[in-house]
Amino acid sequence: MSRRWLLYLTIVLVSGGLPLQSGAMSEQRADLLNRELLYYQYKGDGFSAISRYRAGLANGEIPAGQEKWTRLAAQLYASWGLFDEAKELYSSSAAAQTPQQRAINWLSLGKAYFERQHYAEAVAAFERVGIRQLPKQLEYERLLMMGVALYQLDNFAGSSSSLWSIHPTSKLYPFARINIGMGSIRIGSWPGGISGLSSIKKRIGIDVEADPQFADRLNTVFGYILLYEEYSGSNTAYGKVSMHGFTTPKKKGYRDALEMLRAVPDKGLYANKSLLGQAWIAIDTNELERAREILEGLGKKDPRHLVVQEAKLALPYVLEREGDVARAISQYRSAVSFFENERNRLDSLLQQLDSGELDNSFLTMRRDSAAQNPLTAYLPEMLLAPLPHRMLGDFEDINRLRVQLDEWKNQLAGSASLMADLSRQQVALDDLHVRTVKMLRSQAGEQLTERRRRINHYLNQARYGFAELYGRQQRGGVDPREALVAYHAYLKEAPEVSAEVRKHIVGRIADLELELGEEAEEIVPAAKVSGVAAYLAELEKNPQDAGNEDVLYKLARAYEQQGETTKALDALQKLIRRYPNSSYVAEARFRVAEGLFIQQNYQQAASTYDGILNNKKDNAYYYHALYKRGWSLFKLGRYQQALDDFFAVLEHYDSAGDLNSRANQELYADAQRAINMCFVNMKGPASVSEFFARNQYHRYIETVYQSLADYYLAQERFSDAVQTWSTYVQHYPNSQYSPRYLLKIVDTWKQQGFEKNYVAAQERLINDYGLHAPFWNNHKPEQFSDVRAALKQNTRLLAEHYHIKARESGNKSDYVQAANWYRKYLKNYPDEKDAAELNYLYAEILEEAGQYRNAVAEYNAVVKKYPQFAMRADAGYAAVLLTFQQAESGPRQEREQWRKQSYETALNFAKLFPGDGRASDVLLHLAEGSYRRGEYPEAITLARRVVTQGSRQQKQKALLIIGHSQFETGKYLSAEQTYGTLLQTGRVAKNERREINKRMALSIYRQGEAAQKTGNLSAAVKHFLRVREEVPASSIVATAEYDAAAGLISMKNWPAAIEVLERFREEQPGHKLQHEVTRKLALAYTSSNEPIKAAQEFERLAVVESDAEKRSAALWKAAELYDSNNYLDQAAKLYKQYVKEYPAPFDVAMEARQKLVALYSKTGDDKRRDYWRKQIIDVDRKAPVSNERSRYLAMTAAVEIADAKYRDYQAVQLTIPLKKSLRKKKKLLKQAIDAYALVAGYGDAATITRAGYQIGEIYYDFARALMKSERPRGLNDEELEQYDILLEEQAFPFEEKALEFYRSNRIRITDGLYDEWIRKSLERLAEIFPARYSRPEKQDAYIEALQ
Amino acid sequence: MPILKHFNKTVLFGIALLAGCATSPPVERGTSQPRSSDYQVKYHYALEAMKQGQLESAEPQMKMLTREHPQFAGPWLNLCIIYSETARLAEAEKACQQALKQNGKMNQVRNQLGIVYRKQGRFEDARRIYEMALQQNPESARIHYNLGVLHDLYLQNNDLAIRHYQRYLDLTGNKEKKVKRWISQLNKELNKSR
């Protein structure tokens, strides 16, 4: 049995994996370098470890020949796979050591071999370990490894004996027992294997729980063993198992097996195997559905997996057992092609392997590339086998080492001894490389060949199953030729075919070939034995032999087979003639008729068939003849008669129930086809209805109508098909088929795209067979689920149809239709799943039709009625939108009402769908509305809700509304905070940001204003200043700054005010308040005692002030400030500017001139000073109206000029030559007198007395100067006396002149005048003319009296 | 109420103690009469300085004396003289007024004040004070002399000047030729101008 074999293979596969080992490692000694080396080793970097060791050896770090290091080196070499070196080191070390040490060395070497899976060498090393030289634990380890190694070498007996030596108390014992059990199974000793494994089974969970795969594997193996035992009968192994504690009745084995297999997790190494086992159990316990599920699941997994492949074969088997032959056949077929494919793939892979093409891919194989290549897909799996796996590891190491050696050689080119060493290593490695490749090839080949064998086996199993099924179900859609091919292939390629099976198959092949006739030859050319010659010979031998009827018959068949139809007919007619009573006659007649028919001699054929039909009915050819006569009549165009024959045929087979053979089935079907063709050739459905009106074949009515319709459909004569169904419906409206035919009409029109017809048909269907149609009085709806479904669906479709149409056409009638259909649907199917959707659409069509109130009602109904509806929120939102829309753009008189409704609807929406993003939109819309209408608190409340639940953008909008509302309601602080938040959240559009900034700035500014109103000036200033800090770009920064400055000025905080003002000047160039700022700065600087800066400000004002008066005042102020702070140049400049620019008013300009005079006096610039004095005098003189002050100034200037002239004059001494100095002094005398005359001209008493005195002084001075003048030299006393007299004479008139002026001053006393000049004049008089004018009073120098 | 009495006693005793602490020795009060010897000595020294023309040294002493006894006219007048001589005419006027206030009969003061006014150019004031002095003592030759100078040099009323010079000559026995010469000179000027 094939399945038994399959199971066995699976068990071997599972148990044949890598034997289990304990993971115990011997402890390593601690030492720094030791650790370093070990570190490299554990990192897997053996090369570095060895390099480090050799370096240590070379530079003396490691003492040569010391035991500890030798052993370590040996370990390193061994673990790196350099066994020869390791062995050498171990041996050299061993020689000098104790037997125990030697034993450990051999153990270490063996272990290294073992770990590198060099089992033979490992065993050899282990055997060198002396008896009782190792501690117990190590000894058990050795025994386990040796057992496993021997197992791997297929030495199960040796393995077993080694493993049995491990004491049951050792923790290694379970591993030992498992391997013993495995070994037993491998050699076919089931009882031994099972007993071993079951004893371990009890210890699972105690010792080996840490390895889940161990448990999985054990469960899998054990499950399979139990399964196998159960399958092959309890007599064998399972009975023995019972002795070991499994006292279970029959079939319990399946349960136990199932339990174990189920314990294996769905994912993991053993999942597939476990599942397959479960499937087999399900098959055996007849839970076929379960089996099928598992197998189908497995079938979807990696198709290269062995278990999956077996599942592919098992699946059709299950289907077959389930009776689903069609699927079974198709699964078998696909299995066949799958396995053929895989086998081909393996063949080409093997070829590549042999030719060495794959050598290079060995290295890359572990990475997935090989698996992705369909050609090499089996290679990675091959690696899982122990031996190739190990070899590949070696191979990789060897290659890596070779590469690294090359590099090393380059680096160490200098050291000769190392180079030699390396070269030696290299040669050895190269050799090893070649050998390993060869071994890998052969190992891989073996694995792949085994795999190919498995696949080949599966392939043939599939072929066999496929071919067999054909025999059981001829009409299963299988081409008999395929089956034939499959049988042949099986016989040719199946490895072992029992004689019994072969006999069965050969019989089947013969049957198929007969059935196929000549075709078979094309498929399988087989020698055909021709009997014609033999029969003819026989006839000739015994022409009259009674047995010749037999010979004739066979001869006819032989001719027939050879295609000699005429000869065959001859033979048959001969037979009929000669042996009319022969049992062959009926057949012969039939064959003759058939021949005639084939020769298209229908008339004769019909009469020949008549001959058969006239005989009795149990004639085996009767109905075939009837059928063929029908065809003959058909060919002759006699359809009504043909119909009678065909219906008779049908009637016969139906009443006899004789439709089991394929031939009969075909005949029956053909008769039906013929009937159909008759009606087609007549008048179609009209003929059908006529026919059934006359005949009683009522059981065929539907078949006939349907066949006819089908025929028309196949011919694409859709109207005729529809007509056919329609005819039927007309005749049999209450038939259960009628609504279904209508459905077909609907479908047909739909498929053909005749929309009008389609819609009409739909409407006819619903109108005639709708839920309330009379039809349902006689029929049970539950039997018409298809119709009911169609009704429902078409109602919906109609609604949708009209909906679309309405949208396209915009016709009101279409809207009405659509709405009606929706309404109908909702009325009839309120609880349907799609009712919600339809209701939604209904609402939509109402909206589209402009029935807004109804639409809103329906949208709301959707929300209310269908809490589970996915678009519920959309409906709610649609209602909201609609109300919004209407509130905004609906008829004017309704808007307010809509607005109220929109408010309710929207709030309700937000309440119902708080998580919906649109809820926030809706709230936002409301909030915006409220804001627009000026209902700010409401707007804020609404927007706040958005802030808590909306998206970032919505939040932003909401914040904007809140901010604006707060702003509008004068809550500027809140507004500012809101705007702040808004700006902080970022991503505000540019234009929006501008607006926000503006508002924010205004908010801050308004706070300042408010503070100002309450008199909190410092707070106000802070707010004003904040505007610039918070919103530097705002346009009101200037105003705010200005107001801040004004506030600061009010508070007399000059430095701060100055700072703000200066900033304003800098930051707001061109601002209209700049002038005001300058004014304020002037004030501030003045007030904070910074006169020069103040002056600069005034100077600015002098330019910018609009009012000339203010300009001049500023200029004056600036000049004054410079003047008083000794910035004289500046002052002079500005005074001059003043005089120039503002000659009027006259008096101020005059003062400016006077200032200039004072200024230049201070600087000592006499020239300029006098210029301005003269200016004063000139201007005053020319002034149209006299002005006292001006006159005073002019007068003063005149006095000063005169005084100066006087001083100049006085300074001139009369020296020799007298004439010259005299002339000079005289000239100056005149000028001085003129100057004083000018002073006197001002007519002022004081100036007159002054001028008078001064003129007196001038003359007096001249007189005295003459007297004091330098005398000419060389004069004797007499001459000098003469000269003096002369001088006196000259001087006298001057003295007289002086006296005259002094006297005239004196006289002025009588006018009530007395001043300094008069007093001085009196003094001069007393001095010059004491006899008259020096008359002092009599007075006391002191008084003695006290009281 | 023995207890209260005792209490009052205690309080009173306390106050008495406090009062005792605050007492200071009696202040010696000045008498209205100067100790003639001391003041007159000072005055004498001040006058000595004036006599020697040491006005700078005399001034503070006189000032002191006016402060010490402002009721005496003498120091005021001397102070007036010092101010007048040192051209501090406003101070001089004030000092003279003080002197006049203390002793209205002292015509020396009027004489000095007339000079101070003249120096200030207040010729009418000077004339008036001289005339008041003449009312006080019409026979004061010096006042006539000074009034004569005032009319002569300043008010330029030669008639009156001649009349007062003449009265001066009369009172002093017509022996001052200088004044006689002035009168004849003034008469000449009168004739010239008529």
Interface residues (C-beta under 8 A of the other chain):
Chain A: R1306 I1307 I1309 T1310 Y1314 D1315 I1318 R1319 L1322 R1332 Y1333 R1335 P1336 E1337 K1338 Q1339 D1340 A1341 Y1342 I1343 E1344 A1345 L1346 Q1347
Chain B: Q40 Y43 L47 M50 K51 G53 F72 A73 G74 P75 L77 N78 I81 Q102 N103 M106 Q108 N111 Q112 G114 I115 R118 G121 F123 R142 Y145 N146 V149 L150 D152 L153 Y154 L155 Q156 W182 Q185
